[in-house]
Amino acid sequence: MARLLVINGPNLNRLGKREPHIYGSDTLSDLEQQLISFASQYEAELSCFQSNFEGEIIEQIHAAEGTYDGIILNAGAFTHYSYAIRDAIASVNVPVIEVHISNVHAREPFRHESVIAPVVSGQIVGLGFAGYRLAILALLEQAEGGERVWKK
Ligand code: DQA
């Protein structure tokens, strides 16, 4: 059974209240429950973690090696300037997919750069919560091989 970890970074605990015209009206708990149930349809076990603290996110990434088959990471604003999170991703042998709910490229210029992009397996931006589900499928394909997951 594949084991995946979703990490949501700063301010994503405010989903549902925070700028709903950008991030929607569903809460972090809604998102996490949807993802756990989605992953279970593919016989995958999904854990969720959220923190507003850079060091806690780094420690989760370190601890994922040997425990998880992949990480789905929305690092929030840390995406744009945290070289420490970038180095943490590069330090572990676990595939990471970067997800952003909003289309960061259609927003303020500071959101156009991702310092973690060079060390992740892939990026999904602008597709709302669906981006997390697509990241789960991509990681399961990597973990289990072939196209079985996509054909379901
Ligand atoms: C975000 C985009 C970031 O620029 C922002 O700081 C966030 C959320 C997104 O999911 O669209 O906190 O990562």
Backbone and ligand atoms as CSV (ligand in chain L), in Angstrom:
chain,resi,resn,atom,element,x,y,z
A,1,MET,N,N,0.845,-1.209,0.000
A,1,MET,CA,C,0.000,0.000,0.000
A,1,MET,C,C,0.878,1.255,0.000
A,2,ALA,N,N,0.619,2.164,-0.929
A,2,ALA,CA,C,1.416,3.398,-0.991
A,2,ALA,C,C,1.043,4.330,0.159
A,3,ARG,N,N,2.042,5.022,0.659
A,3,ARG,CA,C,1.812,5.984,1.742
A,3,ARG,C,C,2.234,7.369,1.260
A,4,LEU,N,N,1.296,8.313,1.338
A,4,LEU,CA,C,1.553,9.680,0.864
A,4,LEU,C,C,1.332,10.677,1.994
A,5,LEU,N,N,2.054,11.793,1.895
A,5,LEU,CA,C,1.942,12.855,2.903
A,5,LEU,C,C,1.592,14.170,2.221
A,6,VAL,N,N,0.546,14.820,2.715
A,6,VAL,CA,C,0.199,16.171,2.245
A,6,VAL,C,C,0.703,17.166,3.282
A,7,ILE,N,N,1.505,18.134,2.824
A,7,ILE,CA,C,1.975,19.200,3.724
A,7,ILE,C,C,1.416,20.527,3.211
A,8,ASN,N,N,0.667,21.192,4.060
A,8,ASN,CA,C,0.201,22.546,3.755
A,8,ASN,C,C,0.932,23.528,4.659
A,9,GLY,N,N,1.418,24.593,4.051
A,9,GLY,CA,C,2.228,25.567,4.774
A,9,GLY,C,C,1.414,26.725,5.340
A,10,PRO,N,N,2.095,27.853,5.548
A,10,PRO,CA,C,1.516,28.964,6.291
A,10,PRO,C,C,0.234,29.519,5.678
A,11,ASN,N,N,-0.684,29.828,6.584
A,11,ASN,CA,C,-1.971,30.460,6.276
A,11,ASN,C,C,-2.985,29.531,5.604
A,12,LEU,N,N,-2.565,28.299,5.291
A,12,LEU,CA,C,-3.538,27.391,4.668
A,12,LEU,C,C,-4.506,26.828,5.703
A,13,ASN,N,N,-4.196,27.000,6.982
A,13,ASN,CA,C,-5.182,26.699,8.027
A,13,ASN,C,C,-6.336,27.710,7.991
A,14,ARG,N,N,-6.179,28.779,7.223
A,14,ARG,CA,C,-7.218,29.816,7.106
A,14,ARG,C,C,-8.141,29.570,5.907
A,15,LEU,N,N,-7.946,28.451,5.211
A,15,LEU,CA,C,-8.825,28.155,4.059
A,15,LEU,C,C,-10.284,28.198,4.505
A,16,GLY,N,N,-11.125,28.741,3.643
A,16,GLY,CA,C,-12.545,28.882,3.982
A,16,GLY,C,C,-12.851,30.300,4.444
A,17,LYS,N,N,-11.881,30.900,5.161
A,17,LYS,CA,C,-12.061,32.285,5.645
A,17,LYS,C,C,-11.172,33.238,4.857
A,18,ARG,N,N,-10.040,32.724,4.419
A,18,ARG,CA,C,-9.016,33.551,3.791
A,18,ARG,C,C,-9.333,33.789,2.316
A,19,GLU,N,N,-9.487,35.057,1.918
A,19,GLU,CA,C,-9.671,35.424,0.505
A,19,GLU,C,C,-10.451,34.350,-0.288
A,20,PRO,N,N,-11.725,34.124,0.084
A,20,PRO,CA,C,-12.473,33.030,-0.558
A,20,PRO,C,C,-12.629,33.192,-2.070
A,21,HIS,N,N,-12.507,34.448,-2.572
A,21,HIS,CA,C,-12.604,34.644,-4.029
A,21,HIS,C,C,-11.378,34.040,-4.730
A,22,ILE,N,N,-10.300,33.823,-3.973
A,22,ILE,CA,C,-9.102,33.203,-4.560
A,22,ILE,C,C,-9.020,31.721,-4.186
A,23,TYR,N,N,-9.284,31.415,-2.900
A,23,TYR,CA,C,-9.019,30.060,-2.413
A,23,TYR,C,C,-10.273,29.222,-2.191
A,24,GLY,N,N,-11.467,29.812,-2.419
A,24,GLY,CA,C,-12.704,29.055,-2.244
A,24,GLY,C,C,-13.212,29.093,-0.814
A,25,SER,N,N,-14.347,28.434,-0.602
A,25,SER,CA,C,-14.997,28.516,0.713
A,25,SER,C,C,-14.843,27.239,1.533
A,26,ASP,N,N,-14.203,26.228,0.988
A,26,ASP,CA,C,-13.973,24.997,1.756
A,26,ASP,C,C,-12.798,25.188,2.711
A,27,THR,N,N,-12.877,24.520,3.850
A,27,THR,CA,C,-11.846,24.650,4.891
A,27,THR,C,C,-10.706,23.648,4.672
A,28,LEU,N,N,-9.651,23.820,5.460
A,28,LEU,CA,C,-8.526,22.866,5.414
A,28,LEU,C,C,-9.011,21.470,5.799
A,29,SER,N,N,-9.874,21.415,6.793
A,29,SER,CA,C,-10.397,20.113,7.210
A,29,SER,C,C,-11.220,19.470,6.087
A,30,ASP,N,N,-12.001,20.275,5.351
A,30,ASP,CA,C,-12.735,19.737,4.186
A,30,ASP,C,C,-11.744,19.161,3.175
A,31,LEU,N,N,-10.695,19.935,2.903
A,31,LEU,CA,C,-9.689,19.493,1.928
A,31,LEU,C,C,-9.062,18.172,2.378
A,32,GLU,N,N,-8.642,18.117,3.634
A,32,GLU,CA,C,-7.939,16.916,4.113
A,32,GLU,C,C,-8.850,15.695,4.078
A,33,GLN,N,N,-10.110,15.884,4.474
A,33,GLN,CA,C,-11.040,14.737,4.444
A,33,GLN,C,C,-11.282,14.263,3.019
A,34,GLN,N,N,-11.444,15.241,2.093
A,34,GLN,CA,C,-11.639,14.869,0.674
A,34,GLN,C,C,-10.456,14.062,0.161
A,35,LEU,N,N,-9.240,14.485,0.540
A,35,LEU,CA,C,-8.039,13.833,0.008
A,35,LEU,C,C,-7.845,12.443,0.606
A,36,ILE,N,N,-8.135,12.301,1.898
A,36,ILE,CA,C,-8.006,10.984,2.542
A,36,ILE,C,C,-8.973,10.000,1.877
A,37,SER,N,N,-10.197,10.480,1.628
A,37,SER,CA,C,-11.184,9.598,1.021
A,37,SER,C,C,-10.822,9.297,-0.442
A,38,PHE,N,N,-10.301,10.297,-1.151
A,38,PHE,CA,C,-9.872,10.085,-2.541
A,38,PHE,C,C,-8.751,9.044,-2.599
A,39,ALA,N,N,-7.753,9.204,-1.734
A,39,ALA,CA,C,-6.608,8.274,-1.738
A,39,ALA,C,C,-7.054,6.858,-1.397
A,40,SER,N,N,-8.021,6.736,-0.507
A,40,SER,CA,C,-8.459,5.397,-0.092
A,40,SER,C,C,-9.105,4.640,-1.264
A,41,GLN,N,N,-9.670,5.370,-2.240
A,41,GLN,CA,C,-10.228,4.698,-3.423
A,41,GLN,C,C,-9.149,4.008,-4.236
A,42,TYR,N,N,-7.914,4.441,-4.051
A,42,TYR,CA,C,-6.773,3.865,-4.784
A,42,TYR,C,C,-5.916,3.020,-3.852
A,43,GLU,N,N,-6.516,2.604,-2.721
A,43,GLU,CA,C,-5.813,1.785,-1.721
A,43,GLU,C,C,-4.520,2.447,-1.252
A,44,ALA,N,N,-4.531,3.779,-1.177
A,44,ALA,CA,C,-3.355,4.491,-0.671
A,44,ALA,C,C,-3.701,5.101,0.683
A,45,GLU,N,N,-2.675,5.164,1.539
A,45,GLU,CA,C,-2.874,5.760,2.863
A,45,GLU,C,C,-2.309,7.171,2.824
A,46,LEU,N,N,-3.119,8.132,3.241
A,46,LEU,CA,C,-2.709,9.533,3.144
A,46,LEU,C,C,-2.702,10.163,4.530
A,47,SER,N,N,-1.599,10.833,4.861
A,47,SER,CA,C,-1.529,11.609,6.104
A,47,SER,C,C,-1.452,13.082,5.738
A,48,CYS,N,N,-1.956,13.920,6.634
A,48,CYS,CA,C,-1.979,15.365,6.377
A,48,CYS,C,C,-1.309,16.117,7.512
A,49,PHE,N,N,-0.581,17.170,7.139
A,49,PHE,CA,C,0.121,17.999,8.117
A,49,PHE,C,C,0.021,19.445,7.648
A,50,GLN,N,N,-0.212,20.337,8.599
A,50,GLN,CA,C,-0.188,21.776,8.267
A,50,GLN,C,C,0.607,22.486,9.336
A,51,SER,N,N,1.428,23.459,8.906
A,51,SER,CA,C,2.143,24.278,9.881
A,51,SER,C,C,2.394,25.663,9.299
A,52,ASN,N,N,2.419,26.628,10.211
A,52,ASN,CA,C,2.786,27.991,9.837
A,52,ASN,C,C,4.272,28.244,10.055
A,53,PHE,N,N,5.010,27.184,10.463
A,53,PHE,CA,C,6.423,27.335,10.850
A,53,PHE,C,C,7.343,26.601,9.878
A,54,GLU,N,N,8.282,27.341,9.351
A,54,GLU,CA,C,9.212,26.796,8.358
A,54,GLU,C,C,9.938,25.547,8.882
A,55,GLY,N,N,10.470,25.639,10.109
A,55,GLY,CA,C,11.250,24.524,10.671
A,55,GLY,C,C,10.422,23.261,10.828
A,56,GLU,N,N,9.146,23.409,11.168
A,56,GLU,CA,C,8.297,22.216,11.310
A,56,GLU,C,C,8.065,21.551,9.957
A,57,ILE,N,N,7.933,22.371,8.930
A,57,ILE,CA,C,7.750,21.815,7.578
A,57,ILE,C,C,9.022,21.073,7.159
A,58,ILE,N,N,10.170,21.677,7.450
A,58,ILE,CA,C,11.455,21.041,7.127
A,58,ILE,C,C,11.581,19.701,7.852
A,59,GLU,N,N,11.201,19.651,9.110
A,59,GLU,CA,C,11.318,18.399,9.869
A,59,GLU,C,C,10.384,17.328,9.324
A,60,GLN,N,N,9.200,17.715,8.873
A,60,GLN,CA,C,8.287,16.743,8.260
A,60,GLN,C,C,8.885,16.180,6.974
A,61,ILE,N,N,9.515,17.045,6.193
A,61,ILE,CA,C,10.134,16.584,4.933
A,61,ILE,C,C,11.253,15.588,5.254
A,62,HIS,N,N,12.101,15.917,6.228
A,62,HIS,CA,C,13.186,14.992,6.607
A,62,HIS,C,C,12.620,13.642,7.051
A,63,ALA,N,N,11.586,13.701,7.898
A,63,ALA,CA,C,11.035,12.474,8.493
A,63,ALA,C,C,10.309,11.612,7.458
A,64,ALA,N,N,9.988,12.219,6.306
A,64,ALA,CA,C,9.237,11.474,5.290
A,64,ALA,C,C,10.083,10.401,4.611
A,65,GLU,N,N,11.407,10.585,4.626
A,65,GLU,CA,C,12.262,9.609,3.942
A,65,GLU,C,C,12.169,8.263,4.655
A,66,GLY,N,N,11.866,7.234,3.876
A,66,GLY,CA,C,11.730,5.898,4.450
A,66,GLY,C,C,10.341,5.634,5.020
A,67,THR,N,N,9.513,6.656,5.099
A,67,THR,CA,C,8.163,6.497,5.664
A,67,THR,C,C,7.090,6.670,4.591
A,68,TYR,N,N,7.325,7.627,3.681
A,68,TYR,CA,C,6.311,7.934,2.664
A,68,TYR,C,C,6.877,7.708,1.256
A,69,ASP,N,N,5.955,7.396,0.339
A,69,ASP,CA,C,6.337,7.205,-1.068
A,69,ASP,C,C,6.297,8.507,-1.844
A,70,GLY,N,N,5.721,9.543,-1.256
A,70,GLY,CA,C,5.669,10.823,-1.948
A,70,GLY,C,C,5.059,11.885,-1.058
A,71,ILE,N,N,5.376,13.136,-1.395
A,71,ILE,CA,C,4.853,14.287,-0.644
A,71,ILE,C,C,4.147,15.221,-1.619
A,72,ILE,N,N,2.974,15.695,-1.211
A,72,ILE,CA,C,2.266,16.751,-1.929
A,72,ILE,C,C,2.440,18.000,-1.078
A,73,LEU,N,N,3.115,18.997,-1.621
A,73,LEU,CA,C,3.503,20.159,-0.809
A,73,LEU,C,C,2.929,21.450,-1.366
A,74,ASN,N,N,2.113,22.102,-0.542
A,74,ASN,CA,C,1.742,23.494,-0.821
A,74,ASN,C,C,2.440,24.307,0.260
A,75,ALA,N,N,3.567,24.887,-0.090
A,75,ALA,CA,C,4.389,25.595,0.900
A,75,ALA,C,C,3.922,27.025,1.127
A,76,GLY,N,N,2.772,27.402,0.535
A,76,GLY,CA,C,2.274,28.763,0.718
A,76,GLY,C,C,3.338,29.774,0.300
A,77,ALA,N,N,3.414,30.875,1.030
A,77,ALA,CA,C,4.364,31.932,0.658
A,77,ALA,C,C,5.824,31.501,0.799
A,78,PHE,N,N,6.106,30.435,1.600
A,78,PHE,CA,C,7.493,29.951,1.691
A,78,PHE,C,C,8.023,29.534,0.313
A,79,THR,N,N,7.088,29.120,-0.553
A,79,THR,CA,C,7.452,28.727,-1.924
A,79,THR,C,C,8.365,29.754,-2.582
A,80,HIS,N,N,8.086,31.021,-2.298
A,80,HIS,CA,C,8.712,32.098,-3.059
A,80,HIS,C,C,10.070,32.527,-2.503
A,81,TYR,N,N,10.411,32.074,-1.280
A,81,TYR,CA,C,11.695,32.548,-0.733
A,81,TYR,C,C,12.410,31.599,0.210
A,82,SER,N,N,11.843,30.402,0.474
A,82,SER,CA,C,12.500,29.549,1.480
A,82,SER,C,C,13.539,28.619,0.843
A,83,TYR,N,N,14.795,29.077,0.879
A,83,TYR,CA,C,15.881,28.200,0.418
A,83,TYR,C,C,16.045,27.024,1.369
A,84,ALA,N,N,15.629,27.195,2.618
A,84,ALA,CA,C,15.749,26.100,3.590
A,84,ALA,C,C,14.791,24.959,3.244
A,85,ILE,N,N,13.579,25.295,2.799
A,85,ILE,CA,C,12.645,24.231,2.374
A,85,ILE,C,C,13.143,23.599,1.081
A,86,ARG,N,N,13.651,24.432,0.199
A,86,ARG,CA,C,14.240,23.884,-1.035
A,86,ARG,C,C,15.340,22.863,-0.702
A,87,ASP,N,N,16.260,23.221,0.212
A,87,ASP,CA,C,17.352,22.323,0.563
A,87,ASP,C,C,16.840,21.060,1.253
A,88,ALA,N,N,15.773,21.192,2.045
A,88,ALA,CA,C,15.195,20.009,2.708
A,88,ALA,C,C,14.663,19.033,1.662
A,89,ILE,N,N,13.987,19.554,0.644
A,89,ILE,CA,C,13.456,18.684,-0.418
A,89,ILE,C,C,14.619,17.984,-1.134
A,90,ALA,N,N,15.664,18.771,-1.435
A,90,ALA,CA,C,16.816,18.198,-2.148
A,90,ALA,C,C,17.554,17.169,-1.299
A,91,SER,N,N,17.391,17.229,0.017
A,91,SER,CA,C,18.156,16.349,0.912
A,91,SER,C,C,17.523,14.981,1.087
A,92,VAL,N,N,16.279,14.804,0.636
A,92,VAL,CA,C,15.611,13.511,0.853
A,92,VAL,C,C,15.338,12.806,-0.468
A,93,ASN,N,N,15.265,11.476,-0.352
A,93,ASN,CA,C,15.006,10.671,-1.531
A,93,ASN,C,C,13.511,10.313,-1.573
A,94,VAL,N,N,12.695,11.337,-1.668
A,94,VAL,CA,C,11.233,11.159,-1.720
A,94,VAL,C,C,10.708,12.135,-2.781
A,95,PRO,N,N,9.890,11.653,-3.743
A,95,PRO,CA,C,9.368,12.600,-4.732
A,95,PRO,C,C,8.389,13.592,-4.097
A,96,VAL,N,N,8.530,14.853,-4.512
A,96,VAL,CA,C,7.660,15.917,-3.994
A,96,VAL,C,C,6.964,16.577,-5.176
A,97,ILE,N,N,5.655,16.741,-5.073
A,97,ILE,CA,C,4.917,17.518,-6.072
A,97,ILE,C,C,4.438,18.802,-5.408
A,98,GLU,N,N,4.755,19.916,-6.062
A,98,GLU,CA,C,4.386,21.256,-5.579
A,98,GLU,C,C,2.994,21.588,-6.099
A,99,VAL,N,N,2.123,21.993,-5.192
A,99,VAL,CA,C,0.748,22.339,-5.576
A,99,VAL,C,C,0.425,23.745,-5.097
A,100,HIS,N,N,-0.258,24.512,-5.939
A,100,HIS,CA,C,-0.833,25.797,-5.530
A,100,HIS,C,C,-2.285,25.829,-5.959
A,101,ILE,N,N,-3.127,26.236,-5.036
A,101,ILE,CA,C,-4.566,26.292,-5.310
A,101,ILE,C,C,-4.850,27.336,-6.392
A,102,SER,N,N,-4.219,28.494,-6.230
A,102,SER,CA,C,-4.451,29.596,-7.173
A,102,SER,C,C,-3.433,29.538,-8.315
A,103,ASN,N,N,-3.739,30.271,-9.374
A,103,ASN,CA,C,-2.780,30.391,-10.475
A,103,ASN,C,C,-1.791,31.499,-10.109
A,104,VAL,N,N,-0.693,31.090,-9.482
A,104,VAL,CA,C,0.283,32.061,-8.978
A,104,VAL,C,C,0.839,32.944,-10.097
A,105,HIS,N,N,0.823,32.439,-11.317
A,105,HIS,CA,C,1.387,33.209,-12.445
A,105,HIS,C,C,0.477,34.343,-12.899
A,106,ALA,N,N,-0.776,34.285,-12.473
A,106,ALA,CA,C,-1.728,35.359,-12.825
A,106,ALA,C,C,-1.859,36.371,-11.688
A,107,ARG,N,N,-1.006,36.232,-10.674
A,107,ARG,CA,C,-1.119,37.096,-9.487
A,107,ARG,C,C,0.102,38.026,-9.386
A,108,GLU,N,N,0.378,38.514,-8.189
A,108,GLU,CA,C,1.460,39.483,-8.011
A,108,GLU,C,C,2.803,38.894,-8.474
A,109,PRO,N,N,3.699,39.746,-8.982
A,109,PRO,CA,C,4.977,39.249,-9.502
A,109,PRO,C,C,5.782,38.407,-8.495
A,110,PHE,N,N,5.691,38.736,-7.192
A,110,PHE,CA,C,6.504,37.962,-6.233
A,110,PHE,C,C,6.067,36.501,-6.167
A,111,ARG,N,N,4.822,36.214,-6.626
A,111,ARG,CA,C,4.349,34.824,-6.596
A,111,ARG,C,C,4.774,34.044,-7.840
A,112,HIS,N,N,5.376,34.720,-8.810
A,112,HIS,CA,C,5.714,34.034,-10.064
A,112,HIS,C,C,6.934,33.135,-9.902
A,113,GLU,N,N,7.763,33.462,-8.912
A,113,GLU,CA,C,8.955,32.630,-8.722
A,113,GLU,C,C,8.717,31.586,-7.635
A,114,SER,N,N,9.139,30.352,-7.923
A,114,SER,CA,C,9.155,29.306,-6.901
A,114,SER,C,C,10.601,28.873,-6.730
A,115,VAL,N,N,11.140,29.051,-5.518
A,115,VAL,CA,C,12.532,28.625,-5.304
A,115,VAL,C,C,12.617,27.119,-5.076
A,116,ILE,N,N,11.450,26.469,-4.876
A,116,ILE,CA,C,11.486,25.012,-4.698
A,116,ILE,C,C,11.302,24.269,-6.028
A,117,ALA,N,N,10.845,24.987,-7.056
A,117,ALA,CA,C,10.529,24.322,-8.335
A,117,ALA,C,C,11.676,23.475,-8.899
A,118,PRO,N,N,12.946,23.938,-8.802
A,118,PRO,CA,C,14.012,23.130,-9.404
A,118,PRO,C,C,14.245,21.774,-8.734
A,119,VAL,N,N,13.739,21.588,-7.510
A,119,VAL,CA,C,14.029,20.329,-6.800
A,119,VAL,C,C,12.785,19.452,-6.603
A,120,VAL,N,N,11.640,19.844,-7.181
A,120,VAL,CA,C,10.450,18.997,-7.068
A,120,VAL,C,C,10.281,18.165,-8.338
A,121,SER,N,N,9.431,17.118,-8.231
A,121,SER,CA,C,9.182,16.274,-9.415
A,121,SER,C,C,8.304,16.994,-10.408
A,122,GLY,N,N,7.384,17.811,-9.920
A,122,GLY,CA,C,6.476,18.528,-10.807
A,122,GLY,C,C,5.683,19.554,-10.025
A,123,GLN,N,N,4.975,20.376,-10.791
A,123,GLN,CA,C,4.203,21.492,-10.222
A,123,GLN,C,C,2.789,21.442,-10.779
A,124,ILE,N,N,1.788,21.715,-9.932
A,124,ILE,CA,C,0.404,21.854,-10.400
A,124,ILE,C,C,-0.128,23.143,-9.805
A,125,VAL,N,N,-0.525,24.075,-10.649
A,125,VAL,CA,C,-0.980,25.371,-10.135
A,125,VAL,C,C,-2.315,25.740,-10.758
A,126,GLY,N,N,-3.143,26.438,-9.968
A,126,GLY,CA,C,-4.326,27.088,-10.510
A,126,GLY,C,C,-5.545,26.211,-10.687
A,127,LEU,N,N,-5.503,24.979,-10.192
A,127,LEU,CA,C,-6.633,24.064,-10.412
A,127,LEU,C,C,-7.452,23.841,-9.153
A,128,GLY,N,N,-7.268,24.715,-8.163
A,128,GLY,CA,C,-8.028,24.559,-6.920
A,128,GLY,C,C,-7.626,23.273,-6.209
A,129,PHE,N,N,-8.586,22.720,-5.456
A,129,PHE,CA,C,-8.289,21.492,-4.692
A,129,PHE,C,C,-8.005,20.314,-5.626
A,130,ALA,N,N,-8.481,20.389,-6.864
A,130,ALA,CA,C,-8.230,19.287,-7.816
A,130,ALA,C,C,-6.738,19.062,-8.006
A,131,GLY,N,N,-5.946,20.113,-7.839
A,131,GLY,CA,C,-4.491,19.981,-7.990
A,131,GLY,C,C,-3.907,18.953,-7.030
A,132,TYR,N,N,-4.437,18.910,-5.821
A,132,TYR,CA,C,-3.940,17.926,-4.839
A,132,TYR,C,C,-4.300,16.507,-5.291
A,133,ARG,N,N,-5.524,16.355,-5.839
A,133,ARG,CA,C,-5.948,15.009,-6.273
A,133,ARG,C,C,-5.079,14.543,-7.450
A,134,LEU,N,N,-4.800,15.466,-8.366
A,134,LEU,CA,C,-3.952,15.098,-9.506
A,134,LEU,C,C,-2.543,14.740,-9.037
A,135,ALA,N,N,-2.066,15.437,-8.030
A,135,ALA,CA,C,-0.737,15.134,-7.489
A,135,ALA,C,C,-0.724,13.739,-6.855
A,136,ILE,N,N,-1.814,13.375,-6.175
A,136,ILE,CA,C,-1.905,12.023,-5.592
A,136,ILE,C,C,-1.790,10.980,-6.700
A,137,LEU,N,N,-2.539,11.187,-7.794
A,137,LEU,CA,C,-2.504,10.210,-8.896
A,137,LEU,C,C,-1.111,10.108,-9.502
A,138,ALA,N,N,-0.453,11.259,-9.665
A,138,ALA,CA,C,0.887,11.245,-10.262
A,138,ALA,C,C,1.870,10.505,-9.349
A,139,LEU,N,N,1.771,10.719,-8.045
A,139,LEU,CA,C,2.687,10.045,-7.122
A,139,LEU,C,C,2.403,8.548,-7.060
A,140,LEU,N,N,1.115,8.171,-7.137
A,140,LEU,CA,C,0.784,6.740,-7.112
A,140,LEU,C,C,1.311,6.063,-8.362
A,141,GLU,N,N,1.230,6.768,-9.480
A,141,GLU,CA,C,1.776,6.185,-10.708
A,141,GLU,C,C,3.280,5.951,-10.551
A,142,GLN,N,N,3.960,6.927,-9.962
A,142,GLN,CA,C,5.411,6.760,-9.743
A,142,GLN,C,C,5.687,5.619,-8.776
A,143,ALA,N,N,4.874,5.546,-7.708
A,143,ALA,CA,C,5.133,4.546,-6.667
A,143,ALA,C,C,4.797,3.144,-7.146
A,144,GLU,N,N,3.718,3.018,-7.930
A,144,GLU,CA,C,3.230,1.689,-8.299
A,144,GLU,C,C,3.610,1.312,-9.723
A,145,GLY,N,N,3.980,2.314,-10.515
A,145,GLY,CA,C,4.420,2.039,-11.879
A,145,GLY,C,C,3.267,1.925,-12.858
A,146,GLY,N,N,3.544,2.228,-14.131
A,146,GLY,CA,C,2.567,2.029,-15.196
A,146,GLY,C,C,1.391,2.992,-15.149
A,147,GLU,N,N,0.346,2.620,-15.859
A,147,GLU,CA,C,-0.805,3.505,-16.008
A,147,GLU,C,C,-2.022,2.996,-15.261
A,148,ARG,N,N,-1.832,2.019,-14.401
A,148,ARG,CA,C,-2.965,1.397,-13.722
A,148,ARG,C,C,-3.838,2.428,-13.003
A,149,VAL,N,N,-3.182,3.358,-12.321
A,149,VAL,CA,C,-3.911,4.329,-11.504
A,149,VAL,C,C,-4.794,5.206,-12.370
A,150,TRP,N,N,-4.246,5.666,-13.486
A,150,TRP,CA,C,-5.000,6.603,-14.335
A,150,TRP,C,C,-6.174,5.925,-15.017
A,151,LYS,N,N,-6.062,4.604,-15.231
A,151,LYS,CA,C,-7.122,3.895,-15.981
A,151,LYS,C,C,-8.327,3.618,-15.113
A,152,LYS,N,N,-8.192,3.707,-13.802
A,152,LYS,CA,C,-9.283,3.315,-12.902
A,152,LYS,C,C,-10.549,4.106,-13.191
L,1,DQA,C1,C,-0.611,29.470,-2.542
L,1,DQA,C2,C,-0.042,30.650,-3.350
L,1,DQA,C3,C,0.991,31.409,-2.541
L,1,DQA,O1,O,1.503,32.494,-3.287
L,1,DQA,C4,C,0.357,31.949,-1.274
L,1,DQA,O2,O,1.320,32.611,-0.481
L,1,DQA,C5,C,-0.360,30.915,-0.497
L,1,DQA,C6,C,-1.174,29.928,-1.208
L,1,DQA,C7,C,-1.744,28.754,-3.300
L,1,DQA,O3,O,-2.092,27.658,-2.886
L,1,DQA,O4,O,-2.289,29.283,-4.265
L,1,DQA,O5,O,-0.346,30.917,0.725
L,1,DQA,O6,O,0.422,28.544,-2.317
